[in-house]
């Protein structure tokens, strides 16, 4: 059951990233770019979570997961603070 939930979370993050980045290419609103990059990072984070919990349960990848979550939030934080629209 856990693998299904992890896959659904990853698919949702990938779909959000794809829709946001596709909308950015059409409208050129910068906040869509930063949000799309954030969700792309969240997709990577979800894949690392599945790798950590399901595929390699004997290894601890929590530092990599936390690092990817931090890096994925950085573009959105930048866009919300320094972009003026």
Rosetta silent file (secondary structure, phi, psi, omega in degrees, C-alpha in Angstrom):
SEQUENCE: XXXXXXXXXXXXXXXXXXXXXXXXXXXXXXXXXXXXXXXXXXXXXXXXXXXXXXXXXXXXXXXXXXXXXXXXXXXXXXXXXXXXX
SCORE:     score description
SCORE:     0.000 S_00000001
   1 L     0.000  -35.733 -178.222    0.000    0.000    0.000 S_00000001
   2 H   -63.743  -38.941 -178.650    2.851    2.386    0.769 S_00000001
   3 H   -64.179  -34.311  178.353    4.295    2.101   -2.732 S_00000001
   4 H   -66.295  -42.768  179.499    0.952    3.123   -4.239 S_00000001
   5 H   -65.800  -43.237  178.100    0.781    6.206   -2.041 S_00000001
   6 H   -62.072  -41.313  178.926    4.398    7.148   -2.833 S_00000001
   7 H   -67.352  -38.998  177.809    3.750    6.732   -6.564 S_00000001
   8 H   -66.158  -39.043  177.078    0.574    8.810   -6.410 S_00000001
   9 H   -64.731  -42.794  178.502    2.394   11.592   -4.551 S_00000001
  10 H   -65.741  -41.516  179.180    5.217   11.555   -7.085 S_00000001
  11 H   -65.372  -37.621  178.028    2.775   11.548  -10.004 S_00000001
  12 H   -65.900  -43.578  178.712    0.865   14.470   -8.512 S_00000001
  13 H   -65.019  -39.897  178.233    4.043   16.505   -8.035 S_00000001
  14 H   -65.906  -41.758  178.369    5.162   15.698  -11.586 S_00000001
  15 H   -64.233  -41.786  177.906    1.768   16.662  -13.020 S_00000001
  16 H   -63.326  -44.205  179.431    1.784   19.951  -11.089 S_00000001
  17 H   -62.143  -44.590 -178.928    5.312   20.745  -12.258 S_00000001
  18 H   -63.341  -45.536 -179.813    4.445   19.959  -15.867 S_00000001
  19 H   -65.261  -40.860 -179.924    1.246   22.046  -15.824 S_00000001
  20 H   -67.392  -43.253 -179.560    2.928   25.004  -14.124 S_00000001
  21 H   -70.593  -34.169  175.812    5.932   25.001  -16.454 S_00000001
  22 H   -65.893  -40.419  177.393    3.713   24.591  -19.518 S_00000001
  23 H   -67.209  -34.309  176.683    1.633   27.546  -18.373 S_00000001
  24 H   -63.682  -40.452 -179.324    4.811   29.539  -17.819 S_00000001
  25 H   -65.433  -25.131  179.156    5.914   28.956  -21.418 S_00000001
  26 H   -85.378  -40.255 -171.615    2.589   30.372  -22.611 S_00000001
  27 H  -105.650  -22.559 -177.383    2.175   33.368  -20.296 S_00000001
  28 L    62.142   28.793  170.947    5.721   34.149  -19.073 S_00000001
  29 L   -81.126  121.474 -171.092    4.507   34.879  -15.529 S_00000001
  30 H   -65.082  -30.570  179.785    7.606   34.359  -13.430 S_00000001
  31 H   -64.642  -30.434  175.348    5.801   32.992  -10.374 S_00000001
  32 H   -64.950  -36.745  177.604    4.660   30.051  -12.497 S_00000001
  33 H   -64.142  -48.885 -177.817    8.310   29.287  -13.265 S_00000001
  34 H   -65.128  -37.854  177.736    9.349   29.327   -9.619 S_00000001
  35 H   -68.179  -39.911  178.290    6.349   27.206   -8.616 S_00000001
  36 H   -64.370  -40.372  177.030    7.017   24.726  -11.410 S_00000001
  37 H   -66.253  -35.668  177.585   10.638   24.363  -10.378 S_00000001
  38 H   -64.089  -45.371 -179.840    9.546   23.823   -6.789 S_00000001
  39 H   -70.165  -30.167  174.055    7.180   21.033   -7.785 S_00000001
  40 H   -64.403  -39.593  175.192    9.841   19.465  -10.000 S_00000001
  41 H   -66.234  -35.989  177.282   12.070   19.352   -6.930 S_00000001
  42 H   -67.344  -32.423  173.955    9.232   17.864   -4.916 S_00000001
  43 H   -62.323  -44.844  177.639    8.916   15.138   -7.542 S_00000001
  44 H   -62.137  -40.678  178.249   12.599   14.326   -7.032 S_00000001
  45 H   -61.681  -42.377  178.623   12.027   14.382   -3.273 S_00000001
  46 H   -66.391  -35.829  177.664    9.144   11.917   -3.608 S_00000001
  47 H   -67.723  -38.273  175.961   11.254    9.614   -5.767 S_00000001
  48 H   -65.931  -35.924  176.459   14.006    9.695   -3.144 S_00000001
  49 H   -62.811  -44.077  178.736   11.422    8.890   -0.482 S_00000001
  50 H   -66.155  -38.324  177.357   10.281    5.849   -2.445 S_00000001
  51 H   -63.946  -41.363 -178.198   13.886    4.828   -2.994 S_00000001
  52 H   -69.074  -45.376 -172.240   14.610    5.228    0.716 S_00000001
  53 H   -88.149  -32.582 -171.914   11.546    3.440    2.091 S_00000001
  54 H  -107.391  -50.370 -172.500   10.753    0.772   -0.514 S_00000001
  55 H   -82.214  -43.607 -179.812   13.736   -0.047   -2.723 S_00000001
  56 L  -122.738   66.882 -176.376   16.634    0.461   -0.285 S_00000001
  57 L   -69.088  -18.906 -178.844   15.124    0.182    3.211 S_00000001
  58 L   -80.741  -13.558  179.040   18.449   -0.856    4.753 S_00000001
  59 L  -106.763  148.075 -179.471   20.127    2.446    3.819 S_00000001
  60 L   -99.013  110.981  178.300   19.327    5.820    5.323 S_00000001
  61 L  -108.625   20.784 -175.589   18.718    8.450    2.652 S_00000001
  62 H   -64.292  -34.201  178.118   17.039   10.946    4.965 S_00000001
  63 H   -65.676  -40.509  177.245   19.810   13.515    4.556 S_00000001
  64 H   -66.107  -38.699  178.741   19.437   13.383    0.773 S_00000001
  65 H   -65.636  -43.936  179.253   15.657   13.672    1.075 S_00000001
  66 H   -66.755  -37.799  177.242   15.874   16.672    3.377 S_00000001
  67 H   -64.800  -41.156  179.052   18.457   18.305    1.124 S_00000001
  68 H   -68.892  -34.360  176.792   16.303   17.848   -1.953 S_00000001
  69 H   -66.028  -41.230  177.917   13.280   19.270   -0.121 S_00000001
  70 H   -64.626  -45.177  179.937   15.295   22.311    0.906 S_00000001
  71 H   -66.889  -31.104 -179.981   16.641   22.835   -2.607 S_00000001
  72 H   -74.950  -26.657  177.865   13.207   22.445   -4.146 S_00000001
  73 H   -81.566  -18.212 -177.534   11.739   25.136   -1.903 S_00000001
  74 H   -60.376  -45.944  179.635   14.503   27.640   -2.701 S_00000001
  75 H   -62.430  -39.264  179.353   13.168   28.747   -6.135 S_00000001
  76 H   -67.213  -40.744  177.422    9.677   29.312   -4.749 S_00000001
  77 H   -62.643  -42.368  176.889   11.052   31.237   -1.793 S_00000001
  78 H   -60.622  -47.225 -178.088   13.147   33.368   -4.143 S_00000001
  79 H   -64.503  -36.375 -179.906   10.164   34.038   -6.370 S_00000001
  80 H   -74.300  -30.418 -176.764    7.905   34.995   -3.500 S_00000001
  81 H   -90.048  -49.114 -169.117   10.408   37.341   -1.863 S_00000001
  82 H  -102.246  -13.176  177.906   12.363   39.037   -4.632 S_00000001
  83 L   -84.381  131.376  173.815   10.157   38.923   -7.700 S_00000001
  84 L  -114.776  128.325 -174.048    7.861   41.895   -8.122 S_00000001
  85 L  -126.856    0.000    0.000    5.012   41.462  -10.519 S_00000001
